[in-house]
Amino acid sequence: MKKVKNHDIVADLRKVRDSMSLKHWKNPELFMRKLEAAANRRREEVAMLDRLHYL
């Protein structure tokens, strides 16, 4: 018996990915700001883990 899909999650994720890709393609400054913010958050996480490791 076949399952009936009411909602296709993969297709929705692809739509979001494509729209975000176009958004960043058209505005590279926005992409760089988001990338730098993510890098800063990661640096803070690593620093916090290092401090916890040495306690």
Secondary structure as UniProt FT lines:
FT   HELIX           9..26
FT   HELIX           28..53
//
